[in-house]
Amino acid sequence: QVHLVESGGGLVQPGGSLRLSCVASGSIIFRIVPMGWYRQAPGKQRELVATITGDGTITYADSVKGRFTISRDDAKMMVYLQMNSLKPEDTAVYYCNRAWLDFGSWGQGTQVTVSS
């Protein structure tokens, strides 16, 4: 089983920045696993906002393209999400997991609130 722990969220004003981190543990060959950042806003379904494969191929949802940057450190089994130019509509709980097909369990997530 994979254990995921997200951190780095907080309250930020519109236009601000945050860097989210996720550390994975468990019996996986992390370097070959495509990873993603998801978010879930109140009353909405969870959505996948950024992905990064083991070979470094990256995709973004249109809503975050040009503002968010995903990266990974396979030696540390970590995934990061640099979020710039934050907007109120980015407010959500952010989670990391395997991209497109989750591990079957989720971490607690990290709350991001964008408000003045």
N, C-alpha and C positions, 0 to 999 in steps of 0.2 A: 504494500500500500504506500502511496505517495502522500507526504505531508507538506503542505504549502503554508507559508507565513508571509503575509503582506504587511508593509509598513510605509510610512512616509506621508500619509494623508494629513489633512488639516483644513483650517479655514484660511482662505486667501481672497484678496480683493480681485475683481475683474481686471484682467491684464497681467495678473501675477503668474508665478511659476511654482511648480512643485516637482519633486522627483520621488517617484514611488520605487520601492524595492520589493522583491519577492525571492525568498530562499526556499528551495525544494530539498527534501530529504526522502530517502527510501531506495528501494531496489530498482533503479532505472538507470539506463545509460543516457544520462541527461543530454550529452552532446548531440545525440541524434534525434532528440525529441523536439518537434516544433512547439514553441511556446507562444502563449498569447495573453494579452490583457483584455479583460472583460469589464463591463460596468453595468450596474443596475440602479436606475433612478427610481424614486418612489412611484409606485403604481405602474411601472413599465417593466417589460421583459428585459432580461439580461442580454446585452449585446457585446459582440466581439469588436474591439476597436483597433487592435494592433496585433500583428503576428510576426514571428521571426523563426525561420527554420534553422536546422543545424548548420546549413551551409551559408547562412546569413541572408537568405531571401526575406524581404520585409514587405508587408502590406499594411495599409491603414484604411480605416473607414473614412468615407468622404468627410464626415463631420469633424475629424481631427487632423486630417492631412495638412501638412505644413506647419502644424503647431505642436504635435506630439512626436517623440522619437523613442523607439523601442531599441533596447540593446540587451546583450546577454554576456555572462561570464561563466563559461562552462566549467572551469576549474573550481569555481565557488558554488556552482549550481544555482546561479542567481539570474534573475531577469529584472530589467529596469524599465521605467517609463518616465521620460523627461517630458513634462507638460508645460508648455509656454502659452502666453496669450490666453489664459484661461477665461472662460465665459460662464455666466450663471448656468447655462444649460449643460455644462460639464459636471455639475453637482450630481454625485452618485457614490455608491460604494464600489470600489474597484477591486477586482480579483485577478489573480493570475491562474493559469491552468494550461493544460495541453491545448494547443490550437485546434479548433474545429471538432475535436472529439475529446471531451474532458476525461480526466482520470476516474471519474465516478465519485469523487469526493472533492470538497472545496475548503479553502481556508476561511478565516473569519472576515477577510476583506479589510480594506482601509477606507475610511470615509473621507471624501473630498467635498468640501463645501465652498462654492465660489459666490461671494456676496459682499456687498459694500455695507 
